[in-house]
Amino acid sequence: MNLKTYSVIVIGGGPCGLITAREIAKAGLDVLVLEEHKEIGRPQHCAGLVSLRCLKELRIANLHKIVLNRIKRAKVHFPNGTTWEIRSPRINALVIDRIAFDKELYREALDVGAQVLTSCRALKINVKNDYVKILALYNDNKVIFKSRLLVLSEGLCRRITKSILRVESKPLIGIQEDYGDCSIDFLDEDNVDIYLDKKLSRRFFGWAIPLGNKIVRIGLASDKNIGERFSNFKDIDDVRVKIEGASRIRVMSGLINIDGPLKRFVQKRRVVLVGDAAGQNKLTTGGGLYYGGLGAIMLGEAIIRYFEYKEPLSALYERRWYSIFGREIRIGRVFRNFFDTLSNADLIKIGDECDEIVRELVSSSSFDFHASALTRAGIKLLFKLIKNLDSDIYKGILIRFLLSFIR
């Protein structure tokens, strides 16, 4: 292993790291990806629900290799058993094989000249005036790498990220299980189920996603006691029926960010964050493939211009990303603050009496951009709350809703 200075080293061989490497390598720059796990795509963390728009804009060529199922309907379950069934042409999501997806990006990166080392864990970085030095453990041997720019795409573990800046938000912990041979009588092949219950998750929800071929993926994310709460989640009647008599195929766990992005993606002039490490996730669902993947493409293009024309990365990448997603983040944060304060009693009231607002929200919202639909739904909810101020529970929801704007 020589000590050449690479143009760019990427720490993390997940989707955002590989997309960044792919875009840089296309321009002929030498880029090295360091991935701590033995195999790209494993272990799997993501639920795998994305939009067709996401895959197209991320420039994924072989879609037929990774798509497992299409989702056209959503069913929302409330703590008291109330259920909303929502059908909309805009609910047009794809369930993808995340392992195959990552491996396809890996192949694309290699095809254009990127180098990828697996079983290579970055331990420490040292930012110099002209380069960054990375100490890594590669096949149980300590190795030093050098690069002119370093991209951190290490996910929400943020081990290296936390060594160079303070990160205050704490991600949720999620658990998923896949079950095979499920009874088709109870498994709608094109319907995703969302379960709202503050006793199970104060800030998030549970889910059931059909993968096709009588396989269902169930999951829950919470800020504490995830093992106990996931066990309770599987005892919900609707969930239990889905997996009763089925065989468990795999168990997965991971971290979910719903607190928004970091303020700065460019650190110490030569270190740049992308994807989950930068907090490029939706505040509503925690999804990061679109926000982070598009960020990776922007970063790749910015790095190319940085080397060709010495243009600043902050303008080409950071400001550009915020110009596209900033409004989504600001409005998403308001509704995130609002949801976090609701009790089960509040959810039940909303579930019983506000279904027309949410149905319109879903029917007018795109999978990847929620701000406009959330704004319209928020205005209608505000008027409904004001009209029902004689009800104490409506008063409480109104106060929480107004306070969410100033938190």
NORFENUR-V550904 format. One record per helix or strand. SS is the DSSP state (hx for helix, st for strand). FROM is the first residue (numbers start at 1). LEN is the number of residues. If there is no record, write none. Layout:
SS,FROM,LEN / SS,FROM,LEN
//
This chain:
st,5,7 / hx,15,12 / st,31,4 / st,49,3 / hx,52,6 / hx,63,3 / st,67,5 / st,73,5 / st,83,5 / st,93,4 / hx,98,14 / st,115,3 / st,120,8 / st,132,7 / st,141,12 / hx,155,3 / hx,161,4 / st,172,9 / hx,184,3 / st,191,5 / st,206,7 / st,215,8 / hx,226,8 / hx,237,7 / st,247,10 / st,266,2 / st,271,3 / hx,275,4 / hx,289,21 / hx,313,29 / hx,344,10 / hx,355,10 / hx,371,17 / hx,392,12
//
